[in-house]
Amino acid sequence: MKASRLIASLTACLSLSLIACGGGEADLDVPEGEAPVSVEQGLGYPPHCPNGDLIYWLENVQACTAKCGNTRQNGQPATQYAACQSNITGTRTLINVRYCIPGCELL
């Protein structure tokens, strides 16, 4: 008896939380005929490129912090990307959102 009440209560709570949080399918604001494009796939794995064609770069470099990325050292947090130099837009891949540039001094 208590188990069935517990299950009914949990089901009701989950249903209400889904409704309150906008559960269901998300509407994408994409004009008709255009599909969303994302080339930032394969988190952590660089694309397969011909020898010497792979490049890495950093974006969103931030100010020096005491605990940078996954380390407890001073550094500048940044986002690391990789791509094939011959096709950067088609092979751009997100490598690390918590990349750390070590060796900065705190102000």
PyMOL commands that place a pseudoatom at each C-alpha (Angstrom):
pseudoatom trace, name=CA, resn=MET, resi=1, chain=A, elem=C, hetatm=0, pos=[0.000, 0.000, 0.000]
pseudoatom trace, name=CA, resn=LYS, resi=2, chain=A, elem=C, hetatm=0, pos=[2.744, 2.462, 0.981]
pseudoatom trace, name=CA, resn=ALA, resi=3, chain=A, elem=C, hetatm=0, pos=[4.870, 1.436, -2.014]
pseudoatom trace, name=CA, resn=SER, resi=4, chain=A, elem=C, hetatm=0, pos=[2.116, 2.215, -4.504]
pseudoatom trace, name=CA, resn=ARG, resi=5, chain=A, elem=C, hetatm=0, pos=[1.529, 5.630, -2.884]
pseudoatom trace, name=CA, resn=LEU, resi=6, chain=A, elem=C, hetatm=0, pos=[5.252, 6.344, -3.023]
pseudoatom trace, name=CA, resn=ILE, resi=7, chain=A, elem=C, hetatm=0, pos=[5.447, 5.428, -6.707]
pseudoatom trace, name=CA, resn=ALA, resi=8, chain=A, elem=C, hetatm=0, pos=[2.368, 7.537, -7.486]
pseudoatom trace, name=CA, resn=SER, resi=9, chain=A, elem=C, hetatm=0, pos=[3.868, 10.502, -5.614]
pseudoatom trace, name=CA, resn=LEU, resi=10, chain=A, elem=C, hetatm=0, pos=[7.206, 10.206, -7.408]
pseudoatom trace, name=CA, resn=THR, resi=11, chain=A, elem=C, hetatm=0, pos=[5.494, 9.960, -10.781]
pseudoatom trace, name=CA, resn=ALA, resi=12, chain=A, elem=C, hetatm=0, pos=[3.418, 13.055, -10.035]
pseudoatom trace, name=CA, resn=CYS, resi=13, chain=A, elem=C, hetatm=0, pos=[6.485, 15.015, -8.898]
pseudoatom trace, name=CA, resn=LEU, resi=14, chain=A, elem=C, hetatm=0, pos=[8.458, 14.070, -11.988]
pseudoatom trace, name=CA, resn=SER, resi=15, chain=A, elem=C, hetatm=0, pos=[5.567, 14.996, -14.265]
pseudoatom trace, name=CA, resn=LEU, resi=16, chain=A, elem=C, hetatm=0, pos=[5.127, 18.361, -12.573]
pseudoatom trace, name=CA, resn=SER, resi=17, chain=A, elem=C, hetatm=0, pos=[8.843, 19.124, -12.684]
pseudoatom trace, name=CA, resn=LEU, resi=18, chain=A, elem=C, hetatm=0, pos=[8.964, 18.331, -16.404]
pseudoatom trace, name=CA, resn=ILE, resi=19, chain=A, elem=C, hetatm=0, pos=[6.017, 20.618, -17.050]
pseudoatom trace, name=CA, resn=ALA, resi=20, chain=A, elem=C, hetatm=0, pos=[7.459, 23.387, -14.856]
pseudoatom trace, name=CA, resn=CYS, resi=21, chain=A, elem=C, hetatm=0, pos=[10.852, 23.187, -16.537]
pseudoatom trace, name=CA, resn=GLY, resi=22, chain=A, elem=C, hetatm=0, pos=[9.395, 23.253, -20.018]
pseudoatom trace, name=CA, resn=GLY, resi=23, chain=A, elem=C, hetatm=0, pos=[9.738, 19.529, -20.567]
pseudoatom trace, name=CA, resn=GLY, resi=24, chain=A, elem=C, hetatm=0, pos=[9.030, 18.215, -23.987]
pseudoatom trace, name=CA, resn=GLU, resi=25, chain=A, elem=C, hetatm=0, pos=[10.705, 18.898, -27.261]
pseudoatom trace, name=CA, resn=ALA, resi=26, chain=A, elem=C, hetatm=0, pos=[12.699, 22.084, -27.543]
pseudoatom trace, name=CA, resn=ASP, resi=27, chain=A, elem=C, hetatm=0, pos=[11.734, 24.426, -30.337]
pseudoatom trace, name=CA, resn=LEU, resi=28, chain=A, elem=C, hetatm=0, pos=[14.684, 25.567, -32.386]
pseudoatom trace, name=CA, resn=ASP, resi=29, chain=A, elem=C, hetatm=0, pos=[14.494, 29.048, -33.873]
pseudoatom trace, name=CA, resn=VAL, resi=30, chain=A, elem=C, hetatm=0, pos=[15.852, 27.999, -37.243]
pseudoatom trace, name=CA, resn=PRO, resi=31, chain=A, elem=C, hetatm=0, pos=[14.446, 29.474, -40.424]
pseudoatom trace, name=CA, resn=GLU, resi=32, chain=A, elem=C, hetatm=0, pos=[12.786, 26.981, -42.745]
pseudoatom trace, name=CA, resn=GLY, resi=33, chain=A, elem=C, hetatm=0, pos=[15.188, 25.309, -45.128]
pseudoatom trace, name=CA, resn=GLU, resi=34, chain=A, elem=C, hetatm=0, pos=[18.190, 25.848, -42.868]
pseudoatom trace, name=CA, resn=ALA, resi=35, chain=A, elem=C, hetatm=0, pos=[19.435, 23.107, -40.598]
pseudoatom trace, name=CA, resn=PRO, resi=36, chain=A, elem=C, hetatm=0, pos=[21.480, 23.919, -37.513]
pseudoatom trace, name=CA, resn=VAL, resi=37, chain=A, elem=C, hetatm=0, pos=[25.164, 23.339, -38.185]
pseudoatom trace, name=CA, resn=SER, resi=38, chain=A, elem=C, hetatm=0, pos=[27.638, 22.265, -35.532]
pseudoatom trace, name=CA, resn=VAL, resi=39, chain=A, elem=C, hetatm=0, pos=[31.188, 21.287, -36.284]
pseudoatom trace, name=CA, resn=GLU, resi=40, chain=A, elem=C, hetatm=0, pos=[32.211, 21.235, -32.623]
pseudoatom trace, name=CA, resn=GLN, resi=41, chain=A, elem=C, hetatm=0, pos=[31.800, 17.502, -32.250]
pseudoatom trace, name=CA, resn=GLY, resi=42, chain=A, elem=C, hetatm=0, pos=[34.046, 14.850, -30.762]
pseudoatom trace, name=CA, resn=LEU, resi=43, chain=A, elem=C, hetatm=0, pos=[34.991, 16.610, -27.539]
pseudoatom trace, name=CA, resn=GLY, resi=44, chain=A, elem=C, hetatm=0, pos=[38.585, 15.767, -26.706]
pseudoatom trace, name=CA, resn=TYR, resi=45, chain=A, elem=C, hetatm=0, pos=[39.526, 14.065, -29.973]
pseudoatom trace, name=CA, resn=PRO, resi=46, chain=A, elem=C, hetatm=0, pos=[41.271, 16.011, -32.747]
pseudoatom trace, name=CA, resn=PRO, resi=47, chain=A, elem=C, hetatm=0, pos=[40.117, 15.409, -36.322]
pseudoatom trace, name=CA, resn=HIS, resi=48, chain=A, elem=C, hetatm=0, pos=[42.009, 13.018, -38.590]
pseudoatom trace, name=CA, resn=CYS, resi=49, chain=A, elem=C, hetatm=0, pos=[44.165, 15.168, -40.848]
pseudoatom trace, name=CA, resn=PRO, resi=50, chain=A, elem=C, hetatm=0, pos=[46.989, 14.511, -43.310]
pseudoatom trace, name=CA, resn=ASN, resi=51, chain=A, elem=C, hetatm=0, pos=[50.475, 14.726, -41.783]
pseudoatom trace, name=CA, resn=GLY, resi=52, chain=A, elem=C, hetatm=0, pos=[51.381, 18.282, -40.831]
pseudoatom trace, name=CA, resn=ASP, resi=53, chain=A, elem=C, hetatm=0, pos=[47.843, 19.608, -41.423]
pseudoatom trace, name=CA, resn=LEU, resi=54, chain=A, elem=C, hetatm=0, pos=[46.567, 19.492, -37.809]
pseudoatom trace, name=CA, resn=ILE, resi=55, chain=A, elem=C, hetatm=0, pos=[46.515, 22.816, -35.955]
pseudoatom trace, name=CA, resn=TYR, resi=56, chain=A, elem=C, hetatm=0, pos=[45.470, 23.764, -32.417]
pseudoatom trace, name=CA, resn=TRP, resi=57, chain=A, elem=C, hetatm=0, pos=[44.367, 27.159, -31.129]
pseudoatom trace, name=CA, resn=LEU, resi=58, chain=A, elem=C, hetatm=0, pos=[42.832, 28.783, -28.058]
pseudoatom trace, name=CA, resn=GLU, resi=59, chain=A, elem=C, hetatm=0, pos=[39.766, 30.989, -27.702]
pseudoatom trace, name=CA, resn=ASN, resi=60, chain=A, elem=C, hetatm=0, pos=[38.043, 32.681, -24.763]
pseudoatom trace, name=CA, resn=VAL, resi=61, chain=A, elem=C, hetatm=0, pos=[41.322, 33.216, -22.903]
pseudoatom trace, name=CA, resn=GLN, resi=62, chain=A, elem=C, hetatm=0, pos=[40.505, 34.618, -19.465]
pseudoatom trace, name=CA, resn=ALA, resi=63, chain=A, elem=C, hetatm=0, pos=[42.404, 36.417, -16.717]
pseudoatom trace, name=CA, resn=CYS, resi=64, chain=A, elem=C, hetatm=0, pos=[44.867, 34.603, -14.468]
pseudoatom trace, name=CA, resn=THR, resi=65, chain=A, elem=C, hetatm=0, pos=[43.233, 32.492, -11.748]
pseudoatom trace, name=CA, resn=ALA, resi=66, chain=A, elem=C, hetatm=0, pos=[44.619, 30.599, -8.763]
pseudoatom trace, name=CA, resn=LYS, resi=67, chain=A, elem=C, hetatm=0, pos=[43.004, 27.262, -9.665]
pseudoatom trace, name=CA, resn=CYS, resi=68, chain=A, elem=C, hetatm=0, pos=[43.086, 26.851, -13.405]
pseudoatom trace, name=CA, resn=GLY, resi=69, chain=A, elem=C, hetatm=0, pos=[41.295, 24.068, -15.283]
pseudoatom trace, name=CA, resn=ASN, resi=70, chain=A, elem=C, hetatm=0, pos=[41.787, 20.689, -13.635]
pseudoatom trace, name=CA, resn=THR, resi=71, chain=A, elem=C, hetatm=0, pos=[44.960, 21.851, -11.861]
pseudoatom trace, name=CA, resn=ARG, resi=72, chain=A, elem=C, hetatm=0, pos=[45.536, 23.806, -8.693]
pseudoatom trace, name=CA, resn=GLN, resi=73, chain=A, elem=C, hetatm=0, pos=[48.143, 26.026, -10.304]
pseudoatom trace, name=CA, resn=ASN, resi=74, chain=A, elem=C, hetatm=0, pos=[48.046, 29.626, -11.458]
pseudoatom trace, name=CA, resn=GLY, resi=75, chain=A, elem=C, hetatm=0, pos=[46.968, 29.872, -15.055]
pseudoatom trace, name=CA, resn=GLN, resi=76, chain=A, elem=C, hetatm=0, pos=[44.653, 31.356, -17.624]
pseudoatom trace, name=CA, resn=PRO, resi=77, chain=A, elem=C, hetatm=0, pos=[41.542, 29.311, -18.457]
pseudoatom trace, name=CA, resn=ALA, resi=78, chain=A, elem=C, hetatm=0, pos=[40.836, 28.982, -22.172]
pseudoatom trace, name=CA, resn=THR, resi=79, chain=A, elem=C, hetatm=0, pos=[38.931, 26.866, -24.680]
pseudoatom trace, name=CA, resn=GLN, resi=80, chain=A, elem=C, hetatm=0, pos=[41.101, 24.679, -26.936]
pseudoatom trace, name=CA, resn=TYR, resi=81, chain=A, elem=C, hetatm=0, pos=[40.152, 23.780, -30.511]
pseudoatom trace, name=CA, resn=ALA, resi=82, chain=A, elem=C, hetatm=0, pos=[41.766, 21.729, -33.278]
pseudoatom trace, name=CA, resn=ALA, resi=83, chain=A, elem=C, hetatm=0, pos=[41.181, 21.484, -37.028]
pseudoatom trace, name=CA, resn=CYS, resi=84, chain=A, elem=C, hetatm=0, pos=[42.779, 20.466, -40.287]
pseudoatom trace, name=CA, resn=GLN, resi=85, chain=A, elem=C, hetatm=0, pos=[44.476, 23.555, -41.702]
pseudoatom trace, name=CA, resn=SER, resi=86, chain=A, elem=C, hetatm=0, pos=[43.255, 22.713, -45.208]
pseudoatom trace, name=CA, resn=ASN, resi=87, chain=A, elem=C, hetatm=0, pos=[39.587, 22.717, -44.062]
pseudoatom trace, name=CA, resn=ILE, resi=88, chain=A, elem=C, hetatm=0, pos=[39.256, 24.635, -40.800]
pseudoatom trace, name=CA, resn=THR, resi=89, chain=A, elem=C, hetatm=0, pos=[35.520, 25.351, -41.039]
pseudoatom trace, name=CA, resn=GLY, resi=90, chain=A, elem=C, hetatm=0, pos=[34.639, 21.740, -41.844]
pseudoatom trace, name=CA, resn=THR, resi=91, chain=A, elem=C, hetatm=0, pos=[36.895, 20.063, -39.282]
pseudoatom trace, name=CA, resn=ARG, resi=92, chain=A, elem=C, hetatm=0, pos=[36.870, 22.512, -36.342]
pseudoatom trace, name=CA, resn=THR, resi=93, chain=A, elem=C, hetatm=0, pos=[36.648, 20.375, -33.194]
pseudoatom trace, name=CA, resn=LEU, resi=94, chain=A, elem=C, hetatm=0, pos=[36.256, 21.351, -29.545]
pseudoatom trace, name=CA, resn=ILE, resi=95, chain=A, elem=C, hetatm=0, pos=[39.077, 19.693, -27.615]
pseudoatom trace, name=CA, resn=ASN, resi=96, chain=A, elem=C, hetatm=0, pos=[38.957, 21.056, -24.059]
pseudoatom trace, name=CA, resn=VAL, resi=97, chain=A, elem=C, hetatm=0, pos=[36.716, 23.676, -22.446]
pseudoatom trace, name=CA, resn=ARG, resi=98, chain=A, elem=C, hetatm=0, pos=[38.889, 23.720, -19.319]
pseudoatom trace, name=CA, resn=TYR, resi=99, chain=A, elem=C, hetatm=0, pos=[42.309, 24.130, -20.949]
pseudoatom trace, name=CA, resn=CYS, resi=100, chain=A, elem=C, hetatm=0, pos=[44.843, 25.951, -18.777]
pseudoatom trace, name=CA, resn=ILE, resi=101, chain=A, elem=C, hetatm=0, pos=[47.677, 28.189, -19.962]
pseudoatom trace, name=CA, resn=PRO, resi=102, chain=A, elem=C, hetatm=0, pos=[50.173, 27.869, -17.072]
pseudoatom trace, name=CA, resn=GLY, resi=103, chain=A, elem=C, hetatm=0, pos=[52.663, 30.408, -15.815]
pseudoatom trace, name=CA, resn=CYS, resi=104, chain=A, elem=C, hetatm=0, pos=[50.825, 33.653, -15.122]
pseudoatom trace, name=CA, resn=GLU, resi=105, chain=A, elem=C, hetatm=0, pos=[51.079, 35.843, -12.040]
pseudoatom trace, name=CA, resn=LEU, resi=106, chain=A, elem=C, hetatm=0, pos=[48.055, 36.778, -9.956]
pseudoatom trace, name=CA, resn=LEU, resi=107, chain=A, elem=C, hetatm=0, pos=[47.554, 40.511, -9.546]
for i in range(1, 107): cmd.bond("trace and resi %d" % i, "trace and resi %d" % (i + 1))
show_as sticks, trace
zoom trace
